[in-house]
Amino acid sequence: MALASLPPELTLDIADLLDPESSLNFALTCKQHACLLRSMLREHGQMFSKWRLVDTQNNPTVLWKTLKEILMDPQRGWYVRELSLPYIGEFATESRMGDVAGPSDDDMLKFIDAGQKLRKLYSGSGPEPVRRNSNHMSSVPESEDLASDIENRLRLGSEDAIVVILLHYLPFLKTIAFSTERMGEFFEATMHRIASEYKKPVWISGLPLQHLKTVAIIQNTIDPGAGSNWGFRFLSIPSLRTFVARGMGGLPSVSVRDCYIREDTPPYSNVTELFLAQCHFGVKGLDSILRTIKSLEKLTYEASYPMEFYELFDAKGILQSITARAGHSMQELTLAQEGMDYDVSRESACIAQLICISDG
């Protein structure tokens, strides 16, 4: 039986099971479907306008309130496309009153239960040790059990646990923007768990971030030794195409190198655009990122160093690394050093020569 010949009520029942984008594609198959789904598509549009962006700027309670509503109706998570997290803090718990208002006891139990349901996803991929920093939130040891970690963080009133749960209820999320100073070690360890699952030959059903396209990370430090560990977690997400970082630099930790950039590991990242603003990578640091990317098409590197580390911007060495790692795919390249624009066109002959050499 042809789909178009189904009774209207059955067609609507089928469309009701589809996510918003699939509903639109279904409506485009014929005029009959377009007519039947007109009201449904209008409703999808209204939901997109309300849920497309979750932004914590000037709204310290938006995260747990959003999670509460999505747990009540998981289909609301279909519409969220962007998480903008300039503010990640703490909410009030029964043992810590007086902070930003928090969820009720009943809501907390629902959050903990949602975290428990994630246990089966990561039973075999506990985090490697994560470098401690001066995160303003209380730290708890990360265990082999994500569900236990989530519950501990929730009982401390830490919003990073809310973010971790949310990721698993936003199946069509495309963009994440956040600050490493605010997010902290627990989220980094969770990203390692997720990245580890994506590195396996067969993915587990229900993994988050399957449609993630863009990540923007702010690392608030001017220390040239500050690591680039965050980048490698996200570069392992197969759907990612654009990676943006500000304030990142240095070399990855030994544990990250062992996990993500071993000598026997071929390039695995599908990122096509890197935008590195006010970053302080030396040649080795930048090369460690480039070697993970299969076919980089666009690179913007705006270098910024404390005065005593200006020599880290080795233009010739950086160009050699770019040529060796991305000469086969690069279409657009911009290099600049803070206080001094670097005109890549002056090195065009050198680049051409290096590309010829790398091509054999």
Contacts in CASP RR format, 6 or more apart in sequence:
PFRMAT RR
TARGET T0000
AUTHOR 0000-0000-0000
METHOD contacts of the structure
MODEL  1
MALASLPPELTLDIADLLDPESSLNFALTCKQHACLLRSMLREHGQMFSK
WRLVDTQNNPTVLWKTLKEILMDPQRGWYVRELSLPYIGEFATESRMGDV
AGPSDDDMLKFIDAGQKLRKLYSGSGPEPVRRNSNHMSSVPESEDLASDI
ENRLRLGSEDAIVVILLHYLPFLKTIAFSTERMGEFFEATMHRIASEYKK
PVWISGLPLQHLKTVAIIQNTIDPGAGSNWGFRFLSIPSLRTFVARGMGG
LPSVSVRDCYIREDTPPYSNVTELFLAQCHFGVKGLDSILRTIKSLEKLT
YEASYPMEFYELFDAKGILQSITARAGHSMQELTLAQEGMDYDVSRESAC
IAQLICISDG
3 11 0 8 1.000
3 29 0 8 1.000
4 29 0 8 1.000
4 30 0 8 1.000
4 32 0 8 1.000
4 33 0 8 1.000
6 14 0 8 1.000
8 36 0 8 1.000
11 33 0 8 1.000
11 36 0 8 1.000
12 36 0 8 1.000
12 37 0 8 1.000
12 40 0 8 1.000
14 26 0 8 1.000
15 23 0 8 1.000
15 26 0 8 1.000
15 27 0 8 1.000
15 33 0 8 1.000
15 36 0 8 1.000
15 37 0 8 1.000
15 40 0 8 1.000
16 40 0 8 1.000
18 26 0 8 1.000
19 78 0 8 1.000
19 171 0 8 1.000
19 172 0 8 1.000
20 44 0 8 1.000
20 45 0 8 1.000
20 47 0 8 1.000
20 48 0 8 1.000
20 78 0 8 1.000
20 79 0 8 1.000
21 172 0 8 1.000
23 37 0 8 1.000
23 40 0 8 1.000
23 41 0 8 1.000
23 44 0 8 1.000
24 41 0 8 1.000
24 44 0 8 1.000
26 33 0 8 1.000
26 37 0 8 1.000
27 33 0 8 1.000
27 34 0 8 1.000
27 36 0 8 1.000
27 37 0 8 1.000
27 38 0 8 1.000
27 41 0 8 1.000
28 34 0 8 1.000
44 79 0 8 1.000
47 76 0 8 1.000
47 79 0 8 1.000
48 79 0 8 1.000
50 79 0 8 1.000
51 76 0 8 1.000
51 77 0 8 1.000
51 79 0 8 1.000
51 80 0 8 1.000
52 79 0 8 1.000
52 80 0 8 1.000
52 81 0 8 1.000
52 82 0 8 1.000
53 80 0 8 1.000
53 81 0 8 1.000
53 82 0 8 1.000
53 84 0 8 1.000
54 62 0 8 1.000
54 63 0 8 1.000
54 66 0 8 1.000
54 80 0 8 1.000
54 82 0 8 1.000
54 83 0 8 1.000
54 84 0 8 1.000
54 166 0 8 1.000
55 62 0 8 1.000
55 82 0 8 1.000
55 84 0 8 1.000
55 86 0 8 1.000
56 62 0 8 1.000
56 63 0 8 1.000
56 84 0 8 1.000
56 85 0 8 1.000
56 86 0 8 1.000
56 87 0 8 1.000
56 88 0 8 1.000
57 84 0 8 1.000
57 86 0 8 1.000
57 87 0 8 1.000
59 87 0 8 1.000
60 87 0 8 1.000
60 89 0 8 1.000
60 91 0 8 1.000
60 100 0 8 1.000
61 91 0 8 1.000
61 100 0 8 1.000
61 101 0 8 1.000
61 102 0 8 1.000
63 88 0 8 1.000
63 159 0 8 1.000
63 162 0 8 1.000
63 163 0 8 1.000
63 166 0 8 1.000
64 91 0 8 1.000
64 102 0 8 1.000
64 103 0 8 1.000
64 107 0 8 1.000
64 111 0 8 1.000
64 159 0 8 1.000
64 162 0 8 1.000
66 80 0 8 1.000
66 166 0 8 1.000
67 111 0 8 1.000
67 114 0 8 1.000
67 162 0 8 1.000
67 165 0 8 1.000
67 166 0 8 1.000
67 169 0 8 1.000
68 103 0 8 1.000
68 107 0 8 1.000
68 110 0 8 1.000
69 76 0 8 1.000
70 76 0 8 1.000
70 77 0 8 1.000
70 166 0 8 1.000
70 169 0 8 1.000
70 170 0 8 1.000
71 110 0 8 1.000
71 111 0 8 1.000
71 114 0 8 1.000
71 169 0 8 1.000
74 169 0 8 1.000
77 169 0 8 1.000
77 170 0 8 1.000
77 171 0 8 1.000
77 172 0 8 1.000
78 171 0 8 1.000
78 172 0 8 1.000
79 172 0 8 1.000
80 170 0 8 1.000
80 172 0 8 1.000
80 173 0 8 1.000
81 172 0 8 1.000
81 173 0 8 1.000
81 174 0 8 1.000
81 175 0 8 1.000
82 173 0 8 1.000
82 174 0 8 1.000
82 175 0 8 1.000
82 176 0 8 1.000
82 177 0 8 1.000
83 163 0 8 1.000
83 166 0 8 1.000
83 170 0 8 1.000
83 173 0 8 1.000
83 175 0 8 1.000
83 176 0 8 1.000
83 177 0 8 1.000
83 178 0 8 1.000
84 175 0 8 1.000
84 177 0 8 1.000
85 163 0 8 1.000
85 176 0 8 1.000
85 177 0 8 1.000
85 178 0 8 1.000
85 179 0 8 1.000
85 182 0 8 1.000
85 183 0 8 1.000
86 177 0 8 1.000
86 178 0 8 1.000
86 179 0 8 1.000
86 182 0 8 1.000
87 182 0 8 1.000
88 159 0 8 1.000
88 160 0 8 1.000
88 163 0 8 1.000
88 178 0 8 1.000
88 179 0 8 1.000
88 182 0 8 1.000
88 183 0 8 1.000
89 100 0 8 1.000
89 136 0 8 1.000
89 137 0 8 1.000
89 158 0 8 1.000
89 159 0 8 1.000
89 182 0 8 1.000
90 96 0 8 1.000
90 99 0 8 1.000
90 100 0 8 1.000
90 137 0 8 1.000
90 156 0 8 1.000
90 157 0 8 1.000
90 158 0 8 1.000
90 159 0 8 1.000
91 99 0 8 1.000
91 100 0 8 1.000
91 101 0 8 1.000
91 102 0 8 1.000
91 103 0 8 1.000
91 157 0 8 1.000
91 159 0 8 1.000
92 98 0 8 1.000
92 99 0 8 1.000
92 100 0 8 1.000
92 101 0 8 1.000
92 102 0 8 1.000
92 157 0 8 1.000
93 102 0 8 1.000
93 108 0 8 1.000
93 155 0 8 1.000
93 156 0 8 1.000
93 157 0 8 1.000
94 105 0 8 1.000
95 155 0 8 1.000
96 156 0 8 1.000
96 157 0 8 1.000
99 157 0 8 1.000
102 157 0 8 1.000
103 111 0 8 1.000
108 154 0 8 1.000
108 155 0 8 1.000
111 150 0 8 1.000
111 154 0 8 1.000
111 161 0 8 1.000
111 162 0 8 1.000
111 165 0 8 1.000
112 150 0 8 1.000
112 151 0 8 1.000
112 154 0 8 1.000
114 165 0 8 1.000
114 168 0 8 1.000
114 169 0 8 1.000
115 146 0 8 1.000
115 147 0 8 1.000
115 150 0 8 1.000
115 151 0 8 1.000
115 165 0 8 1.000
116 147 0 8 1.000
116 151 0 8 1.000
117 147 0 8 1.000
118 146 0 8 1.000
118 147 0 8 1.000
118 150 0 8 1.000
118 165 0 8 1.000
118 168 0 8 1.000
119 145 0 8 1.000
119 146 0 8 1.000
119 147 0 8 1.000
121 146 0 8 1.000
121 168 0 8 1.000
121 197 0 8 1.000
121 204 0 8 1.000
121 206 0 8 1.000
121 207 0 8 1.000
122 146 0 8 1.000
122 193 0 8 1.000
122 194 0 8 1.000
122 197 0 8 1.000
124 144 0 8 1.000
125 192 0 8 1.000
125 193 0 8 1.000
125 196 0 8 1.000
125 197 0 8 1.000
126 142 0 8 1.000
126 144 0 8 1.000
126 146 0 8 1.000
126 189 0 8 1.000
126 192 0 8 1.000
126 193 0 8 1.000
126 196 0 8 1.000
127 142 0 8 1.000
127 189 0 8 1.000
127 190 0 8 1.000
127 192 0 8 1.000
127 193 0 8 1.000
128 192 0 8 1.000
128 255 0 8 1.000
128 256 0 8 1.000
128 259 0 8 1.000
129 255 0 8 1.000
130 142 0 8 1.000
130 185 0 8 1.000
130 188 0 8 1.000
130 189 0 8 1.000
130 192 0 8 1.000
130 229 0 8 1.000
131 185 0 8 1.000
131 227 0 8 1.000
131 229 0 8 1.000
131 253 0 8 1.000
132 139 0 8 1.000
132 185 0 8 1.000
133 181 0 8 1.000
133 184 0 8 1.000
133 185 0 8 1.000
135 181 0 8 1.000
135 182 0 8 1.000
135 184 0 8 1.000
135 185 0 8 1.000
136 181 0 8 1.000
136 182 0 8 1.000
137 156 0 8 1.000
137 158 0 8 1.000
137 160 0 8 1.000
137 184 0 8 1.000
138 156 0 8 1.000
138 158 0 8 1.000
139 185 0 8 1.000
139 186 0 8 1.000
140 149 0 8 1.000
140 152 0 8 1.000
140 153 0 8 1.000
140 156 0 8 1.000
140 186 0 8 1.000
142 149 0 8 1.000
142 185 0 8 1.000
142 186 0 8 1.000
142 189 0 8 1.000
143 149 0 8 1.000
146 164 0 8 1.000
146 190 0 8 1.000
146 193 0 8 1.000
149 161 0 8 1.000
149 186 0 8 1.000
149 189 0 8 1.000
149 190 0 8 1.000
150 161 0 8 1.000
150 164 0 8 1.000
150 165 0 8 1.000
153 160 0 8 1.000
153 161 0 8 1.000
153 186 0 8 1.000
154 161 0 8 1.000
154 162 0 8 1.000
158 186 0 8 1.000
160 183 0 8 1.000
160 184 0 8 1.000
160 186 0 8 1.000
160 187 0 8 1.000
161 186 0 8 1.000
163 183 0 8 1.000
163 187 0 8 1.000
164 186 0 8 1.000
164 187 0 8 1.000
164 190 0 8 1.000
167 173 0 8 1.000
167 194 0 8 1.000
167 208 0 8 1.000
167 209 0 8 1.000
168 206 0 8 1.000
168 208 0 8 1.000
170 208 0 8 1.000
171 208 0 8 1.000
171 210 0 8 1.000
171 211 0 8 1.000
172 211 0 8 1.000
173 208 0 8 1.000
173 209 0 8 1.000
173 211 0 8 1.000
173 212 0 8 1.000
174 211 0 8 1.000
174 212 0 8 1.000
174 213 0 8 1.000
174 214 0 8 1.000
175 212 0 8 1.000
175 213 0 8 1.000
175 214 0 8 1.000
175 215 0 8 1.000
175 216 0 8 1.000
176 212 0 8 1.000
176 214 0 8 1.000
176 215 0 8 1.000
176 216 0 8 1.000
177 215 0 8 1.000
177 216 0 8 1.000
177 217 0 8 1.000
177 218 0 8 1.000
178 216 0 8 1.000
178 217 0 8 1.000
178 218 0 8 1.000
179 217 0 8 1.000
179 218 0 8 1.000
179 219 0 8 1.000
179 220 0 8 1.000
180 188 0 8 1.000
180 217 0 8 1.000
180 218 0 8 1.000
180 219 0 8 1.000
180 220 0 8 1.000
180 230 0 8 1.000
181 218 0 8 1.000
181 219 0 8 1.000
181 220 0 8 1.000
181 221 0 8 1.000
188 229 0 8 1.000
188 230 0 8 1.000
188 233 0 8 1.000
191 230 0 8 1.000
191 233 0 8 1.000
191 234 0 8 1.000
192 233 0 8 1.000
192 259 0 8 1.000
194 207 0 8 1.000
194 208 0 8 1.000
194 209 0 8 1.000
194 233 0 8 1.000
194 237 0 8 1.000
195 232 0 8 1.000
195 233 0 8 1.000
195 234 0 8 1.000
195 236 0 8 1.000
195 237 0 8 1.000
195 260 0 8 1.000
196 259 0 8 1.000
197 203 0 8 1.000
197 204 0 8 1.000
197 207 0 8 1.000
198 207 0 8 1.000
198 236 0 8 1.000
198 237 0 8 1.000
198 238 0 8 1.000
199 236 0 8 1.000
199 268 0 8 1.000
209 237 0 8 1.000
209 239 0 8 1.000
210 239 0 8 1.000
211 239 0 8 1.000
212 234 0 8 1.000
212 237 0 8 1.000
212 239 0 8 1.000
212 240 0 8 1.000
213 239 0 8 1.000
213 240 0 8 1.000
213 241 0 8 1.000
213 242 0 8 1.000
214 240 0 8 1.000
214 241 0 8 1.000
214 242 0 8 1.000
214 243 0 8 1.000
214 244 0 8 1.000
215 231 0 8 1.000
215 234 0 8 1.000
215 237 0 8 1.000
215 240 0 8 1.000
215 242 0 8 1.000
215 243 0 8 1.000
215 244 0 8 1.000
216 244 0 8 1.000
216 245 0 8 1.000
216 246 0 8 1.000
217 230 0 8 1.000
217 231 0 8 1.000
217 234 0 8 1.000
217 244 0 8 1.000
217 245 0 8 1.000
217 246 0 8 1.000
217 248 0 8 1.000
218 245 0 8 1.000
218 246 0 8 1.000
218 247 0 8 1.000
219 226 0 8 1.000
219 230 0 8 1.000
219 245 0 8 1.000
219 246 0 8 1.000
219 247 0 8 1.000
219 248 0 8 1.000
219 249 0 8 1.000
220 247 0 8 1.000
221 247 0 8 1.000
222 247 0 8 1.000
222 280 0 8 1.000
222 304 0 8 1.000
222 306 0 8 1.000
224 249 0 8 1.000
224 250 0 8 1.000
224 280 0 8 1.000
224 282 0 8 1.000
224 305 0 8 1.000
224 306 0 8 1.000
224 309 0 8 1.000
224 312 0 8 1.000
225 249 0 8 1.000
225 250 0 8 1.000
225 251 0 8 1.000
225 280 0 8 1.000
226 247 0 8 1.000
226 248 0 8 1.000
226 249 0 8 1.000
226 250 0 8 1.000
226 280 0 8 1.000
227 248 0 8 1.000
227 249 0 8 1.000
227 250 0 8 1.000
227 251 0 8 1.000
227 252 0 8 1.000
227 253 0 8 1.000
228 245 0 8 1.000
228 248 0 8 1.000
228 249 0 8 1.000
228 250 0 8 1.000
228 251 0 8 1.000
228 252 0 8 1.000
228 281 0 8 1.000
228 285 0 8 1.000
228 288 0 8 1.000
228 289 0 8 1.000
229 252 0 8 1.000
229 253 0 8 1.000
229 256 0 8 1.000
230 245 0 8 1.000
230 248 0 8 1.000
231 243 0 8 1.000
231 245 0 8 1.000
231 248 0 8 1.000
231 289 0 8 1.000
232 252 0 8 1.000
232 256 0 8 1.000
232 259 0 8 1.000
232 260 0 8 1.000
232 261 0 8 1.000
232 289 0 8 1.000
232 292 0 8 1.000
234 240 0 8 1.000
234 243 0 8 1.000
235 243 0 8 1.000
235 260 0 8 1.000
235 268 0 8 1.000
235 269 0 8 1.000
235 271 0 8 1.000
235 289 0 8 1.000
235 292 0 8 1.000
235 293 0 8 1.000
236 260 0 8 1.000
236 268 0 8 1.000
236 269 0 8 1.000
238 270 0 8 1.000
239 270 0 8 1.000
240 269 0 8 1.000
240 270 0 8 1.000
240 271 0 8 1.000
241 270 0 8 1.000
241 271 0 8 1.000
241 272 0 8 1.000
241 273 0 8 1.000
242 271 0 8 1.000
242 272 0 8 1.000
242 273 0 8 1.000
242 275 0 8 1.000
243 271 0 8 1.000
243 273 0 8 1.000
243 274 0 8 1.000
243 275 0 8 1.000
244 274 0 8 1.000
244 275 0 8 1.000
244 276 0 8 1.000
244 277 0 8 1.000
245 275 0 8 1.000
245 276 0 8 1.000
245 277 0 8 1.000
245 279 0 8 1.000
246 276 0 8 1.000
246 277 0 8 1.000
246 278 0 8 1.000
246 279 0 8 1.000
247 277 0 8 1.000
247 278 0 8 1.000
247 279 0 8 1.000
247 280 0 8 1.000
247 304 0 8 1.000
248 276 0 8 1.000
248 279 0 8 1.000
248 280 0 8 1.000
248 281 0 8 1.000
249 279 0 8 1.000
249 280 0 8 1.000
249 281 0 8 1.000
249 282 0 8 1.000
249 285 0 8 1.000
250 280 0 8 1.000
250 281 0 8 1.000
250 282 0 8 1.000
250 285 0 8 1.000
251 284 0 8 1.000
251 285 0 8 1.000
251 288 0 8 1.000
252 260 0 8 1.000
252 261 0 8 1.000
252 285 0 8 1.000
252 288 0 8 1.000
257 288 0 8 1.000
260 292 0 8 1.000
261 288 0 8 1.000
261 291 0 8 1.000
261 292 0 8 1.000
265 292 0 8 1.000
267 291 0 8 1.000
267 292 0 8 1.000
267 293 0 8 1.000
267 294 0 8 1.000
268 292 0 8 1.000
268 294 0 8 1.000
269 292 0 8 1.000
269 293 0 8 1.000
269 294 0 8 1.000
270 294 0 8 1.000
270 295 0 8 1.000
271 293 0 8 1.000
271 296 0 8 1.000
272 295 0 8 1.000
272 296 0 8 1.000
272 297 0 8 1.000
272 298 0 8 1.000
273 296 0 8 1.000
273 297 0 8 1.000
273 298 0 8 1.000
273 299 0 8 1.000
274 289 0 8 1.000
274 293 0 8 1.000
274 296 0 8 1.000
274 298 0 8 1.000
274 299 0 8 1.000
274 300 0 8 1.000
274 301 0 8 1.000
275 300 0 8 1.000
276 286 0 8 1.000
276 299 0 8 1.000
276 300 0 8 1.000
276 301 0 8 1.000
276 302 0 8 1.000
277 300 0 8 1.000
277 302 0 8 1.000
278 302 0 8 1.000
278 304 0 8 1.000
278 338 0 8 1.000
279 301 0 8 1.000
279 302 0 8 1.000
279 303 0 8 1.000
279 304 0 8 1.000
280 303 0 8 1.000
280 304 0 8 1.000
280 305 0 8 1.000
280 309 0 8 1.000
280 312 0 8 1.000
281 289 0 8 1.000
281 301 0 8 1.000
281 303 0 8 1.000
281 312 0 8 1.000
282 312 0 8 1.000
282 313 0 8 1.000
282 314 0 8 1.000
282 318 0 8 1.000
283 314 0 8 1.000
283 317 0 8 1.000
283 318 0 8 1.000
283 320 0 8 1.000
283 321 0 8 1.000
286 301 0 8 1.000
286 318 0 8 1.000
286 321 0 8 1.000
286 322 0 8 1.000
287 321 0 8 1.000
287 325 0 8 1.000
290 296 0 8 1.000
290 321 0 8 1.000
290 322 0 8 1.000
290 325 0 8 1.000
290 326 0 8 1.000
291 325 0 8 1.000
293 325 0 8 1.000
293 326 0 8 1.000
294 329 0 8 1.000
295 326 0 8 1.000
295 328 0 8 1.000
295 329 0 8 1.000
296 325 0 8 1.000
296 326 0 8 1.000
296 329 0 8 1.000
296 330 0 8 1.000
297 329 0 8 1.000
297 330 0 8 1.000
297 331 0 8 1.000
297 332 0 8 1.000
298 330 0 8 1.000
298 331 0 8 1.000
298 332 0 8 1.000
298 333 0 8 1.000
299 322 0 8 1.000
299 326 0 8 1.000
299 330 0 8 1.000
299 332 0 8 1.000
299 333 0 8 1.000
299 334 0 8 1.000
300 333 0 8 1.000
300 334 0 8 1.000
301 318 0 8 1.000
301 334 0 8 1.000
301 335 0 8 1.000
301 336 0 8 1.000
302 334 0 8 1.000
302 336 0 8 1.000
302 337 0 8 1.000
302 338 0 8 1.000
303 312 0 8 1.000
303 313 0 8 1.000
303 335 0 8 1.000
303 336 0 8 1.000
303 337 0 8 1.000
303 338 0 8 1.000
304 337 0 8 1.000
304 338 0 8 1.000
305 312 0 8 1.000
305 313 0 8 1.000
305 338 0 8 1.000
310 337 0 8 1.000
313 337 0 8 1.000
315 335 0 8 1.000
315 342 0 8 1.000
315 347 0 8 1.000
316 347 0 8 1.000
316 350 0 8 1.000
318 335 0 8 1.000
319 335 0 8 1.000
319 344 0 8 1.000
319 347 0 8 1.000
319 350 0 8 1.000
319 351 0 8 1.000
319 354 0 8 1.000
320 354 0 8 1.000
322 330 0 8 1.000
322 333 0 8 1.000
323 351 0 8 1.000
323 354 0 8 1.000
323 355 0 8 1.000
323 357 0 8 1.000
323 358 0 8 1.000
324 354 0 8 1.000
324 358 0 8 1.000
327 355 0 8 1.000
327 358 0 8 1.000
328 358 0 8 1.000
328 359 0 8 1.000
333 344 0 8 1.000
334 344 0 8 1.000
335 342 0 8 1.000
335 344 0 8 1.000
336 342 0 8 1.000
344 351 0 8 1.000
END
